[in-house]
Structure formats: structure tokens, C-alpha cells
Amino acid sequence: MVDFTYEIPNENIFMKAILAQLRLEYMEPIANLLKGATCEISHSAQFSNKRWNGFWTTVTIFIPLQTYENVYNFFKDSPFMVKICNEIMPINAGLDVMEVRFSPSLEETPMEKSMMDDLEKSIEILSKEIIEQIISDDIKLKGRDMADAYVYLYCVENALRTFIDKIFNEKYGDEYFSNITLNREIEDKIKIRKRDERVNLWLPLRGDSEIFYLDFDDLAKLIINNWEVFKNYFPTQSWITTKIQELSKCRNLVAHNSYIGKNERDLIRVYFNSILTQLGSVLS
């Protein structure tokens, strides 16, 4: 039997570790949403039933009031933060994180200036006549909507990439791309994009795996072509591929600075939560 300490780790360091782990898992936008947040760790005398004598533990993250609404809407019903916290929690502590709560912080927290703040400052310099001609309030409001949509799309796309990379790695090892089923279109796309990186050295590297050279909708093709590997992780092929295809359409509109309406933004939120909940359940 393992002797657990049941000691709660330093909460400031734990919060920094959460942000670091999010960035390691290609979730930089989520880490940015949690800037200025603090956390509180508490456990009950109730066992978690995940392992012998592990205590049920709750992590409460306190969010600055300026960003609380966005963070709450983003994280509600999403289980991956429980996974992140358990990865950070010392094994010998005997504290199994079973829930992560979000609460508004009642302390004033200085916020870093955002790009939108810089935009507002730049606009102030322009004359009122020019503002009315080229940057209306409607454009700024729609820009905020698109910024929120982009964060959701970025996170769900890269969460899926990381998930697929993890599953292939576990089955075939680091060099899994030589063992999986690819169609000619995907193979050519990877080769062309790698060649472009070598020729145009100013382009940032996409990632350390071929999967980061694919478009969002290519992930659906990858799952279909290797369904034997993924059939235990999703209810059906159409359950995941339909969501990827619909999200990919929204992503293309956002990427080309087209406006998507409330119905599309609601669909993005619903699909984001569905996919993250599914991945969280199969990985837990």
C-alpha cells in the first residue's frame, strides 16, 4: 500500500504549472484566457475510488472579473482541465482531482493590454470622419465575435491533433506516419508544406509531427482511413467526422475574415464541448 502525504501543493506554483502544461499541449489560447487567475486546492475525507486511499480533490480557479464571463462560457462542461490538474498533482500526494470549478476573483487584478486595447488607442488618433468611413462600431463588435470564435476553433482543432498524435504514438511509436493509412492527397500536402518551409525560412515551423501540416478537415479523413485505431474512442465515424467538417467550414470563414452569425457561433460552442467531453471521457 502506498503511503500518501495528503499535502496540498503550493497553490501559486500549481497555477503556474497549469498554464505551462496547457502551453505544452498546444493550448496557448486557453492559457491566455487564464492569465491573472489564482487557484485553491481542497480535499474532502471522501475517497475518489480512482485508486486506493486517494482523496476526492477539488481545484477552484479564481478568474479576474474582466475575463470571467468569457472563461466561464469557454470552460463549462469541459473535462480536460481535470485531466491537466491530475497530470500536475504530485503522485505521492494522494489527491485525485475529480472536479475543477471556476469562480470570479473579488480582488483587483491588473490586466495586460490586449490587441483590442491597442486598436482602440490607434482609433483615437484618427479623426472622427475617417473612423466613420473605415472602422465602424459594427466592424469592431463583429471583430470581437470573431476573436471569440477563433479561440474555440483553434483549441478544438489542436486538441484533436494532439489526441490523434497521442493515439498513433501509443500504437505505432514516434515514426507512426510510415505505418498508418494515408490517401495520396494528404501525403502530397505534407510534402509540399515541408518543402515550402525549407524554401521560405521565414515561415514558422508547424510542429514536430506531420499531423500539424494537415488542414482541419484532413483530420476527419485521417480518422476514417484509420478507423480500426479510433473506433473505440468515438461513438461512430459520422459522429466525429460531421463535427469536424462543420467546424472546418466555420474555421475557413473566420480565417478569411468573413463574419459568422450567432447560430454558427452556438454550433462551435456545442461541438467544442461535445468533442472535448468525449476526449476527456476516453482518456480519463
C-alpha positions, -999 to +999 in steps of 0.1 A: +000+000+000+013+034-010+018+060+018+003+092+007+013+126+022-021+143+016-002+176+015-017+203-007+010+217-031+018+254-032-012+268-050+007+297-067+031+272-082+003+248-091-015+276-111+017+284-130+021+247-137-014+246-151-006+274-176+027+257-185+010+223-192-017+240-213+011+256-235+029+222-238-003+207-251-007+233-278-034+252-259-018+286-258-052+305-262-066+287-232-036+296-211-040+332-222-076+332-210-064+322-176-038+350-172-041+366-138-060+336-123-053+320-090-063+287-076-073+270-044-070+232-038-092+214-013-099+178-005-126+160+015-124+129+036-143+111+008-122+086-013-121+092-050-124+055-058-098+060-086-070+044-065-066+030-031-069+057-004-069+086-028-089+116-016-116+134-037-100+167-045-114+199-060-094+227-077-111+261-077-097+286-102-105+323-095-107+343-126-103+381-129-137+398-133-126+414-166-125+379-182-147+358-160-177+356-184-156+345-214-137+319-193-169+305-177-186+301-211-155+286-225-148+260-198-182+249-186-188+212-192-153+207-205-134+180-186-099+184-199-090+208-170-095+178-146-070+159-167-045+187-167-047+191-130-042+154-124-011+154-146+004+182-124-006+169-090+023+150-073+016+113-074+025+107-037+001+134-025-028+110-028-051+138-041-072+128-071-086+159-088-123+150-095-136+184-104-124+219-114-145+248-106-144+284-119-152+314-097-149+352-102-120+367-082-130+395-059-096+410-060-085+437-084-061+422-110-041+443-134-047+430-169-022+431-197-032+453-226-048+433-254-046+438-291-082+452-289-069+478-264-042+488-289-068+490-316-089+514-296-059+536-289-050+537-326-085+546-335-085+575-310-057+591-330-077+591-362-102+618-370-139+611-364-147+614-401-121+587-410-134+564-382-169+567-395-158+558-430-135+529-424-139+515-389-175+515-377-187+503-343-203+474-362-169+462-375-154+464-341-183+444-325-181+418-352-143+416-347-148+407-310-173+380-320-148+366-345-120+367-319-140+345-295-149+321-323-112+318-333-102+308-298-128+280-297-118+268-332-080+270-325-084+250-293-107+222-306-086+218-338-053+215-319-068+193-292-079+169-319-044+170-335-028+163-301-053+135-294-047+118-328-009+122-324-011+106-289-032+076-301-009+069-331+022+073-309+009+048-284+001+022-311+030+027-336+056+048-319+072+081-328+075+073-365+039+063-369+033+081-402+050+052-420+025+027-405-008+045-409-032+046-439-029+079-458-045+090-491-024+105-518-039+140-512-027+141-476+008+127-485+012+154-512+000+181-489+026+172-462+054+171-487+045+205-503+042+222-470+075+208-457+092+219-489+078+254-486+092+256-451+127+247-463+125+273-492+108+301-472+129+301-440+108+330-426+078+307-423+073+293-387+076+256-382+041+240-380+051+214-354+073+184-347+048+159-362+034+156-397-001+159-383+004+196-378+009+201-416-027+190-423-058+211-425-087+208-401-109+187-424-080+164-432-083+151-396-116+136-404-101+118-434-073+105-412-097+091-387-119+074-414-088+059-431-076+045-398-110+037-382-097+004-367-074+026-345-101+051-335-133+031-334-131+027-296-127+064-290-158+078-309-194+066-310-195+064-348-175+077-377-202+102-386-203+115-350-168+129-352-164+135-389-196+155-393-185+178-364-150+183-379-164+191-413-189+217-399-163+233-377-139+234-406-164+254-427-167+279-398-129+280-395-124+288-432-149+317-429-131+331-398-097+326-415-108+347-444-122+374-422-158+366-431-184+371-404-203+341-389-235+347-371-249+336-337-261+302-350-227+293-362-210+305-330-235+285-309-227+254-331-190+260-325-196+261-287-218+229-287-194+209-309-164+222-289-179+209-256-191+176-272-157+168-286-137+178-255-161+159-233-157+128-255-119+130-255-119+137-218-140+106-211-120+082-232-086+095-219-096+095-182 
